[in-house]
Amino acid sequence: MDRLVEIEIKDLAFDGKAVGHLDGKVVFLNAGLPGERVEARILKQKKRFNTAKVIRILTPSPERSEPRCQHFGVCGGCAWQDLAYERQLEHKQRQVVGCLEHLGGFENPPVEPIVPCRPEFGYRNKMEFSFHVDSDADYGFRLGLHERGRWDRIFDIETCHLPSARVNRIVHAVREYVRTADLPVYDVNEHTGYMRFLVFREAFATGELLVNVVTNTGPWSDRDGLIAAICSVDPNVTTIVHNENGQKSNVAFGEQETVLYGPGYVEEGLLGQRFRIRANSFFQTNGVQTSTLYETLFATVEMQPSDRLLDLYCGTGTIGLLAASRVASVIGVEEVEPAIVAARENAALNAIDNARFVRGDCRAYLREQAPSDGPFSVVVTDPPRAGMHPRVVQRLIEYAPERIGYVSCNPSTFARDARQFVDAGYALERVVPVDMFPHTKHIEVVARFIRN
């Protein structure tokens, strides 16, 4: 199909796509801003909507701004970098309201003004770059980020403005090191080769930096050469680790980890506490906005010294540990064992003795252990993008805590879960959007439910 049409962009969809109308049907486009008229090629025609690719912008929007990044348009991240930041915030605010109205069935949901992120760049404390075999590249491989809409194509990164400048310097140094050392790069189609990912974890409060090299299976043979290559451009690197991943699934996660240099972790400071972050630890990836997110949560839930807190999907225990000084006691529940190990380690690091962390399924915990561990006056839940499992929601409703604090990275699944809580007798009292990822479609939500 090769049909060129003119379309006026009306809005931005929940997934970041532009929205227009043609022949009585909605059209989702890969680019464009509200108010712009574009020439586009229709790619697919469905019964209820079409998809299209923008060929050129005929009438630019006054809201359009000059992208800071030289890779904009090619890179799969920062898709909204050409939209003025204040307008980004407005669209994200509407996204949260729209999800609650249209997906959750709420009329006039109690959504408060969005909390912006300052600064808009240099906020990411975790970055993941991919190696990719490419015969067209100067070195026969690339080290960078995914092209927009392509899982199978990587472009060489020159400068990314989301992490600190030191991360960019190390990317260039490692790319040159792999070239001169003639290390084979992993081929995702043939499942051969060695080099797979280069991952960074930076602690903003302390300035510590972890470099994680993820490869196919096999030990790292040139430890001194890698350390020298990295430390030559950044002598203050804290630690370097090597993770081996022999699985076909192309994820930057290791089955076996070896510390090549330093202690194997970095320490971050957050709201007066210290947290050890390892290569495979979960930690909020916005190094400047995380404290704002959690302070917003604590204020929204209105935690009291007499509260007993249950922290579901607790991950490495960050919320529970930060809340420990504000409440009487904390129990965190998480299914992933390394996360529980990290939570216990961080509890000991901060001498916190009123927090306990349990490895297990949240649904099973609510059914089997919560009655004896409780009662809990407050439950906080921070589930993955898929939201809470319906049976976890049901178990939590049956458990009937006074207050529920919900942290969500997906307004759609949050709206679904919110509907269940309200139908069961809870009141949705506050919803606070917090922008954790400027220039992207993503938005975090903090909410409070009160049992009627």
N, C-alpha and C positions, 0 to 999 in steps of 0.2 A: 504494500500500500504506500503510495507516494502522493498524498493529497495535501497541498499547501492551503492554509486558511489564515484569516486575520481574526484575532480574538482579543477582547478586552479583559484584563485580569481584574477580578472582583475582590478576591480575598486570598488568604493563605490557609491551607488545610492543616489539620492537626499533625500530619506527618511532615510538614514543611513544604509540600508542593503548592504551586500556584493554582488558583481555581478560576475558571472562566465558564462561559456558556456558549453553546453552538447548536443550532437546530433543535432547541428545546431540551438539550441534554447538558449535564455537567461535564466539563473537560478538566482533567488534572494535567498540569504541565510541569516540566522539570525545572523551570526557572520563570522569572518575571515577578514584578511587584504590583500590588494593588494600584489601579489607576493607569497602568501602562497598556498600550495597544501593541501587540506583537504579531509577527508572522511565525506560524508554527506548522509543523508537519504532523498529521494524525498518524499515530503509531498503531493503536489498537482501538477497535470499536466494540464496546460491550452493550448489553441491553439497556443499562441504566446510566452508563458514563463512557466517555472516551479518554484515552491518554494521548498526550502530544509532546513533541520536543520543540522548544523555541529555536527558531533559525536566526531571527534578528529582532531587535526592539525597534518598533516604529515610532512610538511616542514614549519617551522616558518619564518616570515618575519624579516629582520634586523631592520625594523621600529617598531617592537613590543616592548613595554615598560612594565615594571612591574606595574600593577595597584596599586594605593595607597590605595584603599578602600577594606576592607575585604569582603564587600558584592558584589563586582563586579562579574558579570555573573548571579547573582540572581536578583539584583535590576533592575528595569525598566529604571532608569536614567543612565547618564554617560556611554552610550554604547561604546564610543570611548576612554575610559580611558586607554586601552591597546595600543593605538596608540600614538606615540611621538607627542607632541603638535605642533611642527613645521609642521609635516605632516598633522595634523588635519587642520591647517590653509590653506595648499595647496589644500586640497580636498574641503574646503568650498569656496575658491576662484574659483576653477573650477566649483563648483556647480552654483555659480552666473553667470559665463560666459556661462555655458551650458544652463541654463534656458533662458537667453536672446537670445542665438543663436537658440536653438531648439524649444522653446515654443513661443518666441517673434519674431523670424525671423530676428534678427539683425546680421549683418556681422561685425566682429571686434568691439563689443560693448565697450564703453569707461569705462571699469572697472579698477579701480585703485587698488593698493596693499591693502590687507586686514589689518585692524587695530587690532592687537592682544589685548588680555585681560591680564593684570597683576595685581594681582596674578591669577594663574589658579584655585586656591581653595579658599574657604572662601569668595566667592564673592556674595552669594545670601542673599538678605535682606528679602526675604519672603520664608517660608517653610511650607508645608502642610503635616501633618502626619495623617494617617487613623487608626481608631479603627476597629477591625474585630473579630467576633466570630469564634473561632477555638478550637474544642475539643482536638486537638493534642498539643495545646500550654500549657505551664506550668500552666498558670493562667486561661486557658479557653478562652483567648482572646489574640490578638496581637495589638501592637501599632507601626506602622512603615510606610513603603512605599510599593508600588505595586511591585510584582514580574514581571520580564520582560515578556511582552506579555500577562499578566493576569490581567483583571480588577477585578476578584473575589478572588484573593489571596494576602494577606499582610504578609510580614515578619517583625519580631521584629528588629528594628534598634538598632545597638550597637553604631556606630559612623558614621555620615554622614559628609563628608569633604566640602560640599558646603556652609553650614552656619557657624556661629561662634561656638566655643566650648560651650558657655553658652547655646545655643539652645539644644545641645545634653544632657547637664546635666538636663535641665528641662524636656525633654522627659522621661528620666529615672525616675525622681521624680514623674511625673504625672502618669506614668504607675504603679508605686508602690502605689501611693495614690488611684487609681481606684481599685487596687487589695484589699488593706486593707479596703477601704470603701465599698467594695462589690457592686460597681455601675454596673448596667446591661449595657452591650455593645450592640450597635445597630446591628441587623442582617439584611443585605441588601436583603436577600431572603424572610424572614418572615415579615420584616418591623416592628420589635419589638425591644425593648431595648432603651437605652438612649444615651450613649456616641458615638459620630460620628467622630469628627475630632479635632485635635490640630494644631492650625495655629499660626505662628510667623511673626511679622513685626518688623524688626530691623532698626534703623536709624544709619547709620555708622558714620556720621559726629558728631552726638551728643552722641552716645552710648545708646540712649533710646531704650527700648524693650517692645513690646506689645505682650501679650499672649492671644489668642482667643480660647475659648473652645466652640465647636459647638456640640449641642446635638439635640435630638428629642425634641418635644414640652414639656414644663413643666419648672417651675422655678428651679433655682439652690438652693438646700436646705442647703448646707454646705459651705457657703461663706468663713468663717474663716478657715476651714480645707484646702480648695483649696489654699487660699492665703498663709497659713503657709507652705504647701508642696512646693510651687513654690519659695517663698522667702527664704526658708531654704537653697536652693542651689544657689540662686541668689538674694541677698537682694536689688540689684539695678534695679530690674524689674520696669518699669515705670507705666504700667497699665495692668489690666486683665479684659477682657470682656467675656460675655456669649451670644452666638447667638443661637437662637432656629430655627431649620429647621424641619418642620413636613412633608415635601414633600418626595415622594418616590425617586425622582431624587437625586442621591448620590453626592451632591456638597457641598463644605464647605462654604456655604453662608447662612446667617440667615435672617429669615423674621421678627424677633424681637430681638433687642439687649439690653442687660442690662450691665451697667458698674459695675463691682464688686470691682474694686480697681483702684485708680488713675484717671486721667482726661478722659480716653477713647480714647486717641490718642497718637502718638509720633510725634515729630518734627524732620524733616530732613533738613540739610543744603545742598544747591546745587547751585553752581555758584553765591554765595553771597546772595541767598534768602532762606527763610524758608518755609517749606511745612508741613502742618499737615496731617498725614497719619492715617486713621482709619482702622478698621478691614476689611471693605469691599471696601476700596478705591483702585482705580487702580494707581499703581506707578511702574515704571520700576524695575524689580526684581534683577538687578545686581547693588549692592550698590557701586561698585568701578568703573564701566565703564559707568554709565549713563551720567555723566558730559562729558565724551569723545564723546558719541553718539550725544548729543545735540550741543556741540561745533563744531563737524563735520558737523552737519546739518546747523548751522548758517554760517559757512565758505563756505559750498558748495552752499548755496542759495545766498550768498553775500548780506545780508540784509543791507539796507541803512537807515539813519535817516528819510528820506522822505517817506519811504515805509508805506503803509497801509496793514496790514497783516490779512488774513482770515485763521483761524485754524480749519480745518474740522476734525471730529472725535476727538475732543480735549480732551476727557476724563476729568480728573481733572484739565486741563488747564496748565500743566507743561510747554509745549513748548511755548504757548502764553505768559505766565507770565515771563519766562526767556527771551523771545524776546522783551518784552515791552520796556525795556530801550534802545533797539537798533533801534526801529522803531517809527513812529509817532503815530500809534494806532493799536489795536488788537481787533478782534471779534472772539470768539471761539464758535463752534457749536457742540453740543453733544445731543444724544437722551436720555441718562440715567440721570434721575433727580438727584440722589444722587451725581453723578459726577459733575454736574453743581453747586450744592450746595457747594461742596468741592472747586471747582475752584473759586467761589465768596468769600468763606472764606479765601482762600490763597491769593487772590488779596487784601483783606482788611488787612490781616496779614502783607503784605509787602508794604502797602500803595501805591498800584499801581492804578492809576486813569485813565489810558489810555487803559484799557482792559475791554471788556464787554463780558459776556458769555450768550449764547442763548440756551435754551433747544428746540430741535426740530430735525426733520429728515433732513439730509444734502441735499437731493434732493429737498425737499420742500423749504428749506431755499434759495438755489441757484435760484429757480424759482420765489419765492414770495418776499423775503426780501433783497437779495443781491443787486438787482438793486438800491434800495433806500439807503442801508447802504454803498455801494461802492462809487467810484471804488476802487478795491483792486489791488495793483501792484504785490503782492506776495500772493500765496495760499500755505499753508502747509497742507499735509494730512498724517495721521498716522492711517490707517484703521486696522481692525482685520485681522486674518490670511486669511480669505476668500477674502481679497482685497476690493477694492471699488465696490459698486454696479454699474453695467453697466450704469444705468441711471444717477447716480451721476457723473460718468466719462463724459457722454454726456453733462450734464448740465454745468459741469466745462469747457468743451471745448467750449460750446456756450458762456459762460461768458468771456472767452479768457483773463485771466490774463497774464501779461508779463512773470512771472516766476512761476514755480510750484516746491515746495520741497516735496519729497515723502520719508516717512520713512516706511519701510516694514519689517515684520518678516517672510515673505514667498516669496522667490525669484520666485516661480512659478506664483503666482497671480500678483506679481509685473511685471513680464515679459508680462503677458497678458494685464495689464492696460497700460504699457509703449507702447505696440504696438498700442493701440487705440490713445494715445496722439500723437505719431509720425505720424500715418496715417492722423491725423487731422491737421497737420502742425507744430507741436512742434518738437524741436530738443532735443534729449537726450544727454546732454553735459557731465555729470559726474555721475559715479556710484561708491560709496565707501562702500565696505563691512566692517562691524564692528562686531567683535566677542563678543557677549554678554554672550554666554553660552559655555565655554570651556568643552570639553569631551562629548559634545552632538552634534547632527546633526544640531542644529539650528544656523541660521545666520541672522543678521540684515543687512539691506541695506539702504543707504542714497543716494538719487539721485536728480538731478536738470534737469528740462525741461525748455527750452526757446522758446517763441513763435517766429516763423519765420516771 
